[in-house]
Amino acid sequence: MSKLNVEQVKAESQGLRGPLPSDLESADAFLSEAGKVLIKFHGSYEQTNRDKRGAAAKEYIFMVRSKLPGGRLTAQQYLAHDDIATRYGNGTLRITTRQGIQFHGVVKGHLRDTIRDLNHALVTTFGACGDVVRNVMCCPAPSDDPQRVVVQQIADALSAATLPRTKAYHQIWVDGEAIVADEDDPLYGTTYLPRKFKAAIAFAGDNCMDIFTNDAGLIALFDDDGTLAGFNVVAGGGMGVTHNKEATFARLADVVGFVAPEHAVDVITAIVTVHRDFGDRTNRKHARLKYVLEEWGIEKFREELRARVPFTIEPPRPMPAFVVHDHLGWNRQGPDLWSIGIPVDSGRIGDVGDERLRTGIRAVVQQFGTDVQLTAQQNILLSGIRTADREAVEAVLEAHQVVTVGQISGVRRNSLACPALPTCGLAISEAERVLPRVMADIDQALDQVGLPGLPIVFRMTGCPNGCARPYVAEVALVGRSLDKYLLYLGGDVAGTRLARPFLDLVPIGRVAATLTPLLAAFRDDRREGEGFGDFCDRLGFDALKGLVAAATDAQPVG
């Protein structure tokens, strides 16, 4: 079969409908080729169980992703997700690195029920995938602070402003009504965007959003009296790379300018139109906004953006240096109110062995009516807990043997992984399923060199597309071939410097041994306040490779 023309499929889809209605009625377990493209806009991917490849028949399954601006859910919405995971999914929930929730293992016959049940809980999957603005991220820290309330409101407004206008979603999944004509979509037109578009909002000084990895973003700045002064605007970030293609690369966003609060939504939608009009529609590997910024330069981009808005875009304002708050553990939310942040390995909420994480979280949400916030680090926050209930919440978690932040190492606390195998069709190597093994090996290496508990930002992906944002980590593994990875080093804790490829085709069983001489050198030669990524960047890769080579030569053979 010839390669599918995605632009043609979008143009001929009648507002993202195409063959989806008939595909869903078909007895086949899979979708048509055009249906596979279009269902992404509705928040789902067709996948196969790659553990069962080679069987007489492929096992077709679907991933369904909910779209949650700022990662926020009410107690009722979280419980609806949990119910759906049992009823239609594989019994787990997975927090994404963009503050959504994914269901895995949904069969085609349950797609409508899954999406309809989410809709009844006032949650949508529309635009969670596809060539549109994806889930709008925002710092999830629960607080009664008016600063955080207003920024979340802007995230909600931006999400609403960038939702496609077609009626197809409700007609196909919810209402089942006959297809009727749509009005023109002023933002997306008939072919939508050249590729996906990621947007986020951060607070100055806190980069828990990895703001510079987004196509566009806002950084909230406040006056001395706490009033929202406005936003520094960033554009042109992105993580996706293709192995052996130098024309593809990770890029950090540029700081474009500053806008008043009332112009925040409009400036991001204007950036979306630049991507719409100038993104590459002939090569999807070159279709992200980052390539427009890279090829134009920041001044040409600013000029084009200013021509598209009726308000002033000022020069960027000074910002404090970024750190990253993961919001784990107990944090005060307001008078007599607390939140507790619970670490979730790779974002996978399930019951495994003695740790009944999924059941424990459900018990707390049901018993105490807590709202839920999801973090960009794939963790979960339970909020609205009264001071008098703190011990009772801890007792519920302990009864389910839920691991809390005080029980995990620094590197595990700072780790991310994509799902990879067996569901993702793009995965070359394992990620989520082998992350615990890799963490154990690295923790052992840290103990060996006398740095137990050292916090290292570690990311792992099964392919180079960068879903777990590996290219801003201090240490990252990117799938290269079966059980072998491209090792990246040199990003920083704050997510403001790109890591670089260090060694290729590193076997998974050799990762910790490769890092050990570098960790030992870091122990001996680090400077005050220097992180491991900073040390690697300062020392230089030639020196680091010399340390690895010397350690390898010193090991006995056989």
RODO-2510 file (C-alpha; in nm, 4 decimals, decimal comma):
residues 558
     n   res          X          Y          Z
     1     m     0,0000     0,0000     0,0000
     2     s     0,1288     0,3472    -0,0855
     3     k     0,2043     0,5821     0,1994
     4     l    -0,1095     0,7523     0,3268
     5     n    -0,1381     1,1234     0,2536
     6     v    -0,2345     1,2576     0,5944
     7     e    -0,3046     1,6078     0,4621
     8     q    -0,5493     1,4660     0,2079
     9     v    -0,7203     1,2542     0,4727
    10     k    -0,7729     1,5626     0,6895
    11     a    -0,8951     1,7766     0,3986
    12     e    -1,1497     1,5149     0,2902
    13     s    -1,2635     1,4182     0,6402
    14     q    -1,5735     1,6422     0,6641
    15     g    -1,4604     1,7856     0,9949
    16     l    -1,2670     1,4835     1,1278
    17     r    -1,5391     1,2314     1,0480
    18     g    -1,4183     1,0478     0,7394
    19     p    -1,4834     0,6741     0,7616
    20     l    -1,4955     0,6650     1,1433
    21     p    -1,8745     0,6152     1,1747
    22     s    -1,8689     0,3189     0,9369
    23     d    -1,5432     0,1850     1,0841
    24     l    -1,7047     0,1699     1,4264
    25     e    -1,9982    -0,0288     1,2903
    26     s    -1,7712    -0,2756     1,1091
    27     a    -1,7203    -0,6214     1,2577
    28     d    -1,3444    -0,5822     1,2056
    29     a    -1,1337    -0,5365     1,5199
    30     f    -0,9362    -0,2618     1,3483
    31     l    -0,9972     0,0660     1,1631
    32     s    -0,9412     0,1688     0,8031
    33     e    -0,6153     0,3484     0,7243
    34     a    -0,7901     0,6860     0,7160
    35     g    -0,9760     0,5965     1,0348
    36     k    -0,6443     0,5362     1,2125
    37     v    -0,5412     0,8917     1,1280
    38     l    -0,8673     1,0585     1,2239
    39     i    -0,9312     0,8768     1,5501
    40     k    -0,6188     1,0416     1,6910
    41     f    -0,7975     1,3776     1,6854
    42     h    -1,0695     1,2174     1,8968
    43     g    -0,8168     1,1105     2,1599
    44     s    -0,7337     0,7520     2,0674
    45     y    -0,4670     0,5452     1,8906
    46     e    -0,5090     0,2035     1,7353
    47     q    -0,2385    -0,0301     1,8616
    48     t    -0,1533    -0,3989     1,8704
    49     n    -0,0256    -0,6121     2,1538
    50     r     0,3337    -0,6528     2,0418
    51     d     0,3949    -0,9251     2,2984
    52     k     0,1641    -1,1395     2,0861
    53     r     0,3113    -1,0626     1,7456
    54     g     0,3567    -1,3744     1,5426
    55     a     0,0279    -1,5181     1,6686
    56     a    -0,2289    -1,6390     1,4177
    57     a    -0,4175    -1,3118     1,4483
    58     k    -0,3089    -0,9692     1,5748
    59     e    -0,4659    -0,8498     1,8974
    60     y    -0,5945    -0,5017     1,8162
    61     i    -0,6342    -0,2713     2,1136
    62     f    -0,6790     0,1024     2,1571
    63     m    -0,5272     0,3653     2,3807
    64     v    -0,7760     0,6325     2,4901
    65     r    -0,6474     0,9583     2,6416
    66     s    -0,8476     1,2110     2,8415
    67     k    -0,7757     1,5812     2,8046
    68     l    -0,7413     1,7553     3,1414
    69     p    -0,6175     2,1175     3,1369
    70     g    -0,3704     2,1562     3,4200
    71     g    -0,4236     1,7898     3,5110
    72     r    -0,7194     1,8703     3,7347
    73     l    -1,0108     1,6391     3,8168
    74     t    -1,2853     1,6406     4,0745
    75     a    -1,3214     1,3370     4,2979
    76     q    -1,6159     1,2214     4,0868
    77     q    -1,4183     1,2580     3,7631
    78     y    -1,1263     1,0586     3,8997
    79     l    -1,3570     0,7812     4,0183
    80     a    -1,5188     0,7765     3,6734
    81     h    -1,1745     0,7198     3,5194
    82     d    -1,1059     0,4437     3,7700
    83     d    -1,4376     0,2730     3,6908
    84     i    -1,3719     0,2898     3,3164
    85     a    -1,0285     0,1291     3,3635
    86     t    -1,2017    -0,1744     3,5117
    87     r    -1,4993    -0,1804     3,2791
    88     y    -1,3246    -0,1244     2,9454
    89     g    -0,9471    -0,1057     2,9936
    90     n    -0,6732    -0,3302     3,1282
    91     g    -0,7331    -0,2453     3,4927
    92     t    -0,4770     0,0340     3,5168
    93     l    -0,4683     0,4095     3,4708
    94     r    -0,1627     0,5797     3,3286
    95     i    -0,0732     0,9398     3,4026
    96     t     0,0891     1,0985     3,0993
    97     t     0,3804     1,3410     3,1019
    98     r     0,1294     1,6038     2,9848
    99     q    -0,1107     1,5668     3,2785
   100     g    -0,3675     1,3469     3,1098
   101     i    -0,4844     0,9934     3,1790
   102     q    -0,4513     0,7067     2,9342
   103     f    -0,6493     0,3851     2,9235
   104     h    -0,4744     0,0913     2,7636
   105     g    -0,6212    -0,2295     2,6280
   106     v    -0,9577    -0,0920     2,5128
   107     v    -1,1079    -0,2981     2,2283
   108     k    -1,2888    -0,1332     1,9396
   109     g    -1,6283    -0,2443     2,0587
   110     h    -1,5802    -0,0489     2,3821
   111     l    -1,4512     0,2759     2,2326
   112     r    -1,7882     0,4488     2,2205
   113     d    -1,8753     0,3438     2,5750
   114     t    -1,5392     0,4602     2,7076
   115     i    -1,5632     0,8041     2,5477
   116     r    -1,9329     0,8425     2,6271
   117     d    -1,8803     0,7583     2,9942
   118     l    -1,5998     1,0135     3,0151
   119     n    -1,8245     1,2725     2,8544
   120     h    -2,0921     1,2041     3,1165
   121     a    -1,8262     1,2874     3,3768
   122     l    -1,7659     1,6193     3,1948
   123     v    -1,4301     1,5030     3,0597
   124     t    -1,3356     1,5022     2,6928
   125     t    -1,0802     1,3126     2,4882
   126     f    -1,1229     1,5458     2,1908
   127     g    -0,7922     1,6995     2,0875
   128     a    -0,5884     1,4886     2,3294
   129     c    -0,4063     1,3544     2,0211
   130     g    -0,3853     1,4582     1,6553
   131     d    -0,2659     1,7638     1,4631
   132     v    -0,4190     2,0198     1,6983
   133     v    -0,3324     2,1938     2,0236
   134     r    -0,2992     1,9106     2,2748
   135     n    -0,3737     1,9200     2,6476
   136     v    -0,2817     2,2600     2,7918
   137     m    -0,0447     2,2017     3,0815
   138     c    -0,0312     2,4166     3,3930
   139     c     0,1383     2,3916     3,7319
   140     p    -0,0949     2,1576     3,9229
   141     a    -0,0119     2,2623     4,2788
   142     p    -0,3496     2,2910     4,4566
   143     s    -0,3874     2,6219     4,6335
   144     d    -0,6437     2,8788     4,7344
   145     d    -0,3897     3,1433     4,6339
   146     p    -0,5598     3,3816     4,3858
   147     q    -0,2407     3,3776     4,1750
   148     r    -0,2764     3,0085     4,1041
   149     v    -0,6512     3,0315     4,0528
   150     v    -0,6214     3,2961     3,7814
   151     v    -0,3442     3,1115     3,5983
   152     q    -0,5516     2,7913     3,5951
   153     q    -0,8420     2,9934     3,4567
   154     i    -0,6200     3,1078     3,1702
   155     a    -0,5220     2,7455     3,1035
   156     d    -0,8912     2,6521     3,0861
   157     a    -0,9629     2,9453     2,8546
   158     l    -0,6738     2,8539     2,6254
   159     s    -0,7914     2,4928     2,6110
   160     a    -1,1413     2,6055     2,5140
   161     a    -1,0135     2,8546     2,2546
   162     t    -0,8045     2,5913     2,0783
   163     l    -1,0619     2,3113     2,0730
   164     p    -1,1643     2,2240     1,7150
   165     r    -1,5108     2,3578     1,6275
   166     t    -1,6367     2,0530     1,4398
   167     k    -1,9437     1,8784     1,5802
   168     a    -1,8042     1,5398     1,4775
   169     y    -1,6920     1,4376     1,8255
   170     h    -2,0339     1,4510     1,9882
   171     q    -2,2069     1,3152     1,6812
   172     i    -1,9838     1,0087     1,6590
   173     w    -1,9205     0,9268     2,0233
   174     v    -2,1916     1,0813     2,2363
   175     d    -2,5131     1,1733     2,0581
   176     g    -2,5123     0,9379     1,7622
   177     e    -2,6934     1,2011     1,5576
   178     a    -2,6878     1,2205     1,1813
   179     i    -2,3936     1,4066     1,0289
   180     v    -2,4664     1,7729     0,9682
   181     a    -2,2533     2,0407     0,8137
   182     d    -2,0066     2,2313     1,0313
   183     e    -1,9257     2,5965     1,0267
   184     d    -1,5743     2,6875     0,9176
   185     d    -1,3097     2,6529     1,1862
   186     p    -1,1346     2,9928     1,2014
   187     l    -0,8307     2,8543     1,3826
   188     y    -0,7733     2,5222     1,2086
   189     g    -0,9435     2,5397     0,8682
   190     t    -1,0027     2,2048     0,6958
   191     t    -0,6517     2,0597     0,7249
   192     y    -0,5860     2,1544     1,0887
   193     l    -0,2163     2,1837     1,1833
   194     p     0,0858     2,0310     1,0094
   195     r     0,1606     1,8352     1,3287
   196     k     0,0733     1,8342     1,6973
   197     f     0,1105     2,1513     1,9017
   198     k     0,1998     2,1472     2,2713
   199     a     0,1304     2,4388     2,5054
   200     a     0,1934     2,4945     2,8757
   201     i     0,1828     2,7604     3,1468
   202     a     0,4488     2,7843     3,4178
   203     f     0,5177     3,0096     3,7127
   204     a     0,8367     3,2136     3,7069
   205     g     1,0993     3,0244     3,9029
   206     d     0,9248     2,6849     3,8879
   207     n     0,9818     2,4722     3,5797
   208     c     0,7732     2,1729     3,6856
   209     m     0,6148     2,2030     3,3377
   210     d     0,9373     2,1680     3,1376
   211     i     0,8118     2,4857     2,9751
   212     f     1,0938     2,5136     2,7189
   213     t     1,0080     2,1777     2,5610
   214     n     0,6725     2,3096     2,4357
   215     d     0,5767     2,4538     2,0990
   216     a     0,4501     2,7569     2,2884
   217     g     0,4153     2,8558     2,6497
   218     l     0,3460     3,1261     2,9046
   219     i     0,5545     3,2048     3,2135
   220     a     0,3510     3,3919     3,4758
   221     l     0,5183     3,6960     3,6335
   222     f     0,3814     3,8775     3,9377
   223     d     0,4300     4,2259     4,0797
   224     d     0,5590     4,2744     4,4335
   225     d     0,2022     4,3005     4,5645
   226     g     0,1114     3,9621     4,4151
   227     t    -0,0810     4,0974     4,1175
   228     l    -0,0398     3,9065     3,7919
   229     a     0,1747     4,1385     3,5804
   230     g     0,1587     3,9253     3,2677
   231     f     0,3456     3,6507     3,0909
   232     n     0,6753     3,5973     2,9202
   233     v     0,5919     3,4098     2,6002
   234     v     0,8071     3,1228     2,4709
   235     a     0,7905     2,9425     2,1372
   236     g     0,9728     2,6819     1,9336
   237     g     1,0462     2,3983     2,1728
   238     g     1,0070     2,0306     2,0903
   239     m     1,1547     1,6919     2,1713
   240     g     1,0971     1,4670     1,8706
   241     v     1,4041     1,3277     1,6922
   242     t     1,4576     1,0581     1,4293
   243     h     1,7647     0,8370     1,4650
   244     n     2,0328     0,8969     1,1992
   245     k     1,8556     1,2027     1,0560
   246     e     2,0530     1,5131     1,1505
   247     a     1,7796     1,7362     1,0099
   248     t     1,5682     1,6384     1,3105
   249     f     1,6661     1,7537     1,6572
   250     a     1,5422     1,8493     2,0006
   251     r     1,5132     2,2207     2,0641
   252     l     1,4428     2,4459     2,3610
   253     a     1,1915     2,7251     2,3117
   254     d     1,3006     3,0863     2,2718
   255     v     1,1648     3,3647     2,4934
   256     v     0,9693     3,5758     2,2443
   257     g     0,8321     3,8631     2,4485
   258     f     0,5969     3,9749     2,7243
   259     v     0,2199     4,0262     2,7127
   260     a    -0,0434     4,1536     2,9540
   261     p    -0,2702     3,8924     3,1194
   262     e    -0,5684     3,9776     2,8996
   263     h    -0,3683     3,8921     2,5868
   264     a    -0,2334     3,5554     2,7019
   265     v    -0,4828     3,3380     2,5162
   266     d    -0,4707     3,5472     2,2006
   267     v    -0,0919     3,5440     2,1725
   268     i    -0,0800     3,1641     2,1937
   269     t    -0,3571     3,1231     1,9353
   270     a    -0,1636     3,3623     1,7094
   271     i     0,1435     3,1398     1,7452
   272     v    -0,0759     2,8454     1,6505
   273     t    -0,1703     3,0250     1,3271
   274     v     0,1981     3,0759     1,2449
   275     h     0,2460     2,7023     1,2750
   276     r    -0,0674     2,6423     1,0698
   277     d     0,0467     2,8678     0,7878
   278     f     0,4215     2,8033     0,7790
   279     g     0,4692     2,4526     0,9204
   280     d     0,5965     2,1952     0,6722
   281     r     0,3021     1,9987     0,5289
   282     t     0,5189     1,7909     0,2964
   283     n     0,7352     1,6151     0,5566
   284     r     0,5806     1,5242     0,8914
   285     k     0,9246     1,4743     1,0475
   286     h     0,9944     1,8391     0,9727
   287     a     0,6493     1,9739     1,0550
   288     r     0,6886     2,1049     1,4098
   289     l     0,7024     2,4748     1,4948
   290     k     1,0580     2,4376     1,6260
   291     y     1,1867     2,4055     1,2702
   292     v     1,0158     2,7314     1,1720
   293     l     1,1910     2,9087     1,4602
   294     e     1,5227     2,7440     1,3832
   295     e     1,5131     2,8365     1,0147
   296     w     1,3629     3,1843     1,0490
   297     g     1,5454     3,3020     1,3584
   298     i     1,3783     3,4697     1,6540
   299     e     1,3575     3,8201     1,5041
   300     k     1,1670     3,7112     1,1927
   301     f     0,9324     3,5076     1,4093
   302     r     0,8683     3,8051     1,6382
   303     e     0,7951     4,0234     1,3370
   304     e     0,5438     3,7730     1,1981
   305     l     0,3782     3,7263     1,5370
   306     r     0,3452     4,0999     1,5986
   307     a     0,1769     4,1376     1,2607
   308     r    -0,0915     3,8898     1,3696
   309     v    -0,2028     4,0535     1,6942
   310     p    -0,3637     4,3941     1,7636
   311     f    -0,1811     4,4444     2,0942
   312     t     0,1758     4,5171     2,1975
   313     i     0,4233     4,2378     2,2529
   314     e     0,6851     4,3897     2,4792
   315     p     1,0438     4,2700     2,5218
   316     p     1,0777     3,9796     2,7653
   317     r     1,0924     4,0726     3,1315
   318     p     1,3577     3,9437     3,3736
   319     m     1,2797     3,6173     3,5500
   320     p     1,4282     3,4390     3,8506
   321     a     1,6336     3,1274     3,7876
   322     f     1,4237     2,8137     3,7479
   323     v     1,4077     2,5250     3,9893
   324     v     1,1648     2,2324     3,9764
   325     h     0,9061     2,1608     4,2458
   326     d     0,7531     1,8150     4,2116
   327     h     0,4863     1,8880     4,4784
   328     l     0,5300     1,5460     4,6420
   329     g     0,4596     1,4831     5,0091
   330     w     0,2395     1,7021     5,2276
   331     n     0,1932     2,0634     5,1155
   332     r    -0,0303     2,3305     5,2649
   333     q    -0,3147     2,4228     5,0296
   334     g    -0,4939     2,6864     5,2372
   335     p    -0,6293     2,7445     5,5870
   336     d    -0,6903     2,3995     5,7374
   337     l    -0,6388     2,2331     5,3974
   338     w    -0,3550     2,0161     5,2679
   339     s    -0,2550     1,8176     4,9631
   340     i    -0,0429     1,5062     4,9494
   341     g     0,1676     1,4216     4,6469
   342     i     0,2148     1,0492     4,5833
   343     p     0,4911     0,9203     4,3537
   344     v     0,3747     0,6896     4,0741
   345     d     0,6366     0,4846     3,8894
   346     s     0,6115     0,5775     3,5197
   347     g     0,2632     0,7121     3,5906
   348     r     0,1124     0,3610     3,6020
   349     i    -0,1626     0,3425     3,8641
   350     g    -0,2343    -0,0216     3,9324
   351     d    -0,2233    -0,2847     4,2044
   352     v     0,1017    -0,4792     4,1815
   353     g     0,1950    -0,7313     4,4471
   354     d     0,1596    -0,5945     4,7974
   355     e     0,1437    -0,2328     4,6809
   356     r    -0,2217    -0,1689     4,5978
   357     l    -0,1685     0,1816     4,4657
   358     r    -0,4840     0,2016     4,2564
   359     t    -0,7076     0,0670     4,5318
   360     g    -0,5437     0,2898     4,7910
   361     i    -0,5864     0,6076     4,5897
   362     r    -0,9481     0,5179     4,5156
   363     a    -1,0111     0,4590     4,8870
   364     v    -0,8748     0,8029     4,9806
   365     v    -1,0696     0,9791     4,7055
   366     q    -1,3930     0,8019     4,8030
   367     q    -1,3576     0,8396     5,1783
   368     f    -1,2336     1,1975     5,1915
   369     g    -1,3741     1,3435     4,8673
   370     t    -1,0344     1,4690     4,7580
   371     d    -0,9871     1,6447     4,4291
   372     v    -0,7045     1,5171     4,2106
   373     q    -0,4214     1,6884     4,0274
   374     l    -0,1788     1,5162     3,7913
   375     t     0,1778     1,6371     3,7526
   376     a     0,4076     1,6565     3,4517
   377     q     0,6333     1,4147     3,6427
   378     q     0,3564     1,1482     3,6191
   379     n     0,2665     1,1708     3,9868
   380     i    -0,0692     1,2307     4,1571
   381     l    -0,1751     1,4930     4,4101
   382     l    -0,4770     1,4450     4,6368
   383     s    -0,6054     1,7781     4,7645
   384     g    -0,8642     1,9362     4,9934
   385     i    -0,7615     1,7267     5,2934
   386     r    -0,8456     1,8784     5,6305
   387     t    -0,5767     1,8929     5,8977
   388     a    -0,7837     1,6640     6,1185
   389     d    -0,7884     1,3986     5,8432
   390     r    -0,4168     1,3835     5,7673
   391     e    -0,3436     1,0878     5,9935
   392     a    -0,6470     0,8997     5,8624
   393     v    -0,5326     0,9535     5,5012
   394     e    -0,1862     0,8277     5,5898
   395     a    -0,3425     0,5231     5,7560
   396     v    -0,5385     0,4367     5,4405
   397     l    -0,2286     0,4660     5,2247
   398     e    -0,0240     0,2587     5,4675
   399     a    -0,2928    -0,0107     5,4812
   400     h    -0,2624    -0,0454     5,1015
   401     q     0,1186    -0,0333     5,1237
   402     v     0,1301     0,2720     4,8990
   403     v     0,4883     0,3921     4,8676
   404     t     0,5272     0,7569     4,9665
   405     v     0,7978     1,0054     4,8762
   406     g     1,0045     0,9438     5,1877
   407     q     1,0465     0,5796     5,0867
   408     i     1,2021     0,6292     4,7420
   409     s     1,5475     0,7282     4,6219
   410     g     1,6381     1,0600     4,4658
   411     v     1,6841     0,9163     4,1170
   412     r     1,3542     0,7275     4,1308
   413     r     1,1803     1,0461     4,2468
   414     n     1,3135     1,2252     3,9398
   415     s     1,2510     0,9553     3,6798
   416     l     1,0106     0,9413     3,3848
   417     a     0,9428     0,6719     3,1274
   418     c     0,7142     0,6351     2,8278
   419     p     0,4914     0,3225     2,7901
   420     a     0,6930     0,1812     2,4969
   421     l     0,6418    -0,1946     2,4594
   422     p     0,4103    -0,3776     2,4295
   423     t     0,1518    -0,1233     2,3115
   424     c     0,3292     0,1628     2,1334
   425     g     0,3818     0,0900     1,7654
   426     l     0,6810     0,3255     1,7500
   427     a     0,8791     0,1690     2,0335
   428     i     1,2162     0,0177     1,9462
   429     s     1,3078    -0,0818     2,3009
   430     e     1,1524    -0,1237     2,6427
   431     a     1,1016     0,1726     2,8784
   432     e     0,8282     0,1590     3,1432
   433     r     0,8562    -0,2143     3,2069
   434     v     1,2334    -0,2098     3,2622
   435     l     1,2599     0,1237     3,4445
   436     p     1,2464    -0,0381     3,7933
   437     r     1,5400    -0,2611     3,6990
   438     v     1,7421     0,0336     3,5715
   439     m     1,6590     0,2378     3,8834
   440     a     1,7722    -0,0470     4,1068
   441     d     2,1008    -0,0761     3,9165
   442     i     2,1678     0,2995     3,9364
   443     d     2,0790     0,3132     4,3056
   444     q     2,3261     0,0290     4,3642
   445     a     2,5934     0,2197     4,1713
   446     l     2,5265     0,5309     4,3813
   447     d     2,5621     0,3288     4,6996
   448     q     2,8837     0,1794     4,5657
   449     v     3,0463     0,5198     4,5089
   450     g     2,9186     0,6668     4,8341
   451     l     2,6405     0,8874     4,6951
   452     p     2,3269     0,7112     4,8225
   453     g     2,0036     0,8916     4,7450
   454     l     2,1630     1,1386     4,5027
   455     p     1,8821     1,3098     4,3088
   456     i     1,9431     1,2724     3,9354
   457     v     1,6904     1,3700     3,6696
   458     f     1,6579     1,0468     3,4714
   459     r     1,4346     0,9833     3,1698
   460     m     1,3824     0,6761     2,9523
   461     t     1,2029     0,6319     2,6205
   462     g     1,1588     0,3377     2,3881
   463     c     1,2184     0,5471     2,0763
   464     p     1,3598     0,8916     1,9888
   465     n     1,0235     1,0716     1,9684
   466     g     1,0791     1,2028     2,3196
   467     c     0,7438     1,1529     2,4942
   468     a     0,9136     1,1454     2,8358
   469     r     1,1224     1,4535     2,7464
   470     p     1,4596     1,2738     2,7683
   471     y     1,6561     1,5477     2,5979
   472     v     1,6362     1,7825     2,8976
   473     a     1,7357     1,5196     3,1553
   474     e     2,0694     1,4913     3,3342
   475     v     2,0796     1,1261     3,2256
   476     a     1,8559     0,9680     2,9634
   477     l     1,8212     0,6437     2,7735
   478     v     1,6636     0,6536     2,4271
   479     g     1,5724     0,3231     2,2609
   480     r     1,8102     0,2330     1,9804
   481     s     1,7611    -0,1399     1,9214
   482     l     1,6467    -0,4390     2,1211
   483     d     1,7784    -0,3875     2,4773
   484     k     2,0284    -0,1221     2,3627
   485     y     2,0050     0,2530     2,4121
   486     l     2,1578     0,5830     2,3176
   487     l     2,2842     0,7322     2,6434
   488     y     2,2377     1,1087     2,6829
   489     l     2,4121     1,3211     2,9452
   490     g     2,4423     1,6840     3,0431
   491     g     2,0984     1,8334     3,0800
   492     d     2,0319     2,0258     3,3979
   493     v     1,7964     1,9830     3,6918
   494     a     1,5898     2,2859     3,5926
   495     g     1,5222     2,1678     3,2373
   496     t     1,6890     2,4677     3,0781
   497     r     1,9768     2,2938     2,8960
   498     l     1,9660     2,0152     2,6404
   499     a     2,1384     1,6856     2,7063
   500     r     2,3668     1,5496     2,4338
   501     p     2,4238     1,1983     2,2990
   502     f     2,7149     1,0448     2,4875
   503     l     2,7409     0,6741     2,3997
   504     d     2,5436     0,4709     2,1485
   505     l     2,4137     0,1147     2,1693
   506     v     2,4674     0,0806     2,5428
   507     p     2,3205    -0,2539     2,6598
   508     i     2,0640    -0,2082     2,9324
   509     g     2,2665    -0,4299     3,1637
   510     r     2,5697    -0,1996     3,1225
   511     v     2,4044     0,1343     3,1965
   512     a     2,4909     0,1453     3,5652
   513     a     2,8456     0,0180     3,5031
   514     t     2,8946     0,2896     3,2406
   515     l     2,7770     0,5584     3,4815
   516     t     2,9747     0,4339     3,7826
   517     p     3,3154     0,5918     3,6970
   518     l     3,1392     0,9180     3,6115
   519     l     2,9566     0,9170     3,9440
   520     a     3,2829     0,8486     4,1234
   521     a     3,4455     1,1441     3,9466
   522     f     3,1463     1,3593     4,0365
   523     r     3,1847     1,2582     4,4004
   524     d     3,5466     1,3678     4,4006
   525     d     3,5432     1,6767     4,1813
   526     r     3,1994     1,8384     4,1935
   527     r     3,1689     2,2028     4,2810
   528     e     2,9416     2,3575     4,5406
   529     g     2,5793     2,3293     4,4304
   530     e     2,6700     2,1495     4,1089
   531     g     2,4337     1,8812     3,9819
   532     f     2,5463     1,5686     3,7999
   533     g     2,4323     1,7061     3,4645
   534     d     2,6190     2,0303     3,5279
   535     f     2,9318     1,8325     3,6124
   536     c     2,9087     1,6296     3,2912
   537     d     2,8595     1,9444     3,0861
   538     r     3,1533     2,1197     3,2554
   539     l     3,3978     1,8305     3,2336
   540     g     3,3248     1,7654     2,8658
   541     f     3,2446     1,4436     2,6864
   542     d     3,6027     1,3640     2,5837
   543     a     3,7084     1,3525     2,9474
   544     l     3,3994     1,1548     3,0436
   545     k     3,4600     0,8976     2,7711
   546     g     3,8161     0,8626     2,8929
   547     l     3,6852     0,7771     3,2402
   548     v     3,4501     0,5155     3,0970
   549     a     3,7245     0,3650     2,8800
   550     a     3,9676     0,3457     3,1714
   551     a     3,7108     0,1716     3,3885
   552     t     3,6234    -0,0715     3,1098
   553     d     3,9892    -0,1594     3,0503
   554     a     4,0365    -0,2245     3,4215
   555     q     3,7570    -0,4817     3,4344
   556     p     3,8522    -0,8481     3,4100
   557     v     3,7606    -1,0219     3,0864
   558     g     3,5456    -1,3351     3,0927
***
